[in-house]
Amino acid sequence: MKKFVFFGGKGGVGKTTVSSAYGLKSANAGLKTLVVSTDPAHSTSDVFDQQFGDEPTPVDGHDNLWAMEIDPEQEVENHLMEIKRSMGDQVSPGMVNAIDRQVEMAHQTPGAYESALFDRFVDVMQNAEEYDRVVFDTSPTGGTLRLLSLPEFLEGWIERLLHKRKQSIDLFEKAAIGDREPRRMVEGDPIIARLQERKEMFEFAGEVLRTEAAYFLVLNPDELSIRETGRAVEELTKYDLAVSGLVINKVTPEPEEDESGSGAKYLRDRCRTERDRIEHIRESFDEPVVAVIESRVEEVKGSLLSNVADKLDVTVEPTPKSTG
């Protein structure tokens, strides 16, 4: 198993339960494990009956297990302030207000949320040396796919910006002093330095996501969830992010044989339909089904979380490091 493990899927399928259960499974195996929630619902605190914040916190009653919940709205605000500060250091005082207005407008456009969350997401990966396993409870599928596709898109974008900036400086120098020795060098330009820093961050993220991460999709036995999962597999494959397995969650339990009445009939009909859909999932997806988890009446926490962890046929052993 890779160091970074992602559990994705559309909203409401039970990603928090499954990711928390896998985090517990890894911790119980002796791996120092961090569970990271990037879902605005912040259900991780509910699962463990403990409040978590922006920094890793030990989970009460569990050795080797830490959790944190990233606040997306706060990350957008932090991202906004960091860009304003960075740009303000590089322009004249007269331009600061104009830049502030432009940055405020940019943060109201589509993609601003993913961009801000991406920075925090990469920061967690870059500072995860002390953990053996980092488990991400991601946001619903669409947002996750946009997040995971950013490195490939932005690496090329940064390259083009760097090229344009270097051309701009070169033309400025030639216009100012002709072909004589330039008065300032590209290497000292603060904007190029910032772009280079961003480029290296995206390259790091792209490499880690492709080589040190495993992806699992959580779905329910309903047609909408199955279709959404099919699209997610296609999108992830497009970015060379292979899905390692599928977790079918919220499966209706069979009623006892001696139960009768309209309620029992409804459950049997529902179970029959769900069994057909589960069989369809097994036949139509190349990715293996690593768990089939039944619905519970009560919330999944405590001993119930351990039961879910036991049902996950997902290895916890770390991938051996190459010696070559």
Number of C-alpha atoms within 10 A of each C-alpha: 16 19 21 21 23 23 29 31 30 24 17 12 21 21 30 29 24 27 26 30 25 28 30 27 25 26 21 18 13 15 21 18 28 29 28 29 28 23 22 14 13 20 20 26 18 15 18 20 13 13 16 23 14 15 12 16 17 16 21 11 9 12 15 20 26 23 27 23 24 20 18 17 13 13 20 20 13 15 20 18 15 12 14 19 13 13 19 17 12 13 11 9 10 9 12 17 12 10 16 18 11 12 16 13 10 13 17 10 9 9 15 15 19 20 18 21 23 21 18 20 18 18 13 15 16 13 9 16 9 9 16 19 25 25 23 26 28 24 22 19 20 16 18 22 20 17 21 20 19 18 22 15 14 16 17 13 13 19 14 12 15 19 12 13 17 18 13 12 15 16 12 13 19 13 10 12 11 11 9 9 10 14 8 11 12 17 9 9 14 14 17 19 14 13 16 16 12 16 20 13 17 23 15 15 23 22 13 17 23 14 13 15 20 20 20 25 25 28 28 24 24 14 12 12 19 22 11 15 23 15 14 21 20 14 18 18 12 11 18 13 19 18 21 19 21 25 27 24 21 18 20 18 14 14 15 9 8 6 10 11 7 9 10 16 13 13 15 18 12 16 18 14 13 18 15 13 17 20 11 13 20 14 11 10 15 13 17 15 21 17 20 20 20 13 13 12 5 7 12 19 18 12 9 14 20 17 15 23 24 15 16 18 14 19 13 19 15 13 11 8 6 5 4 3
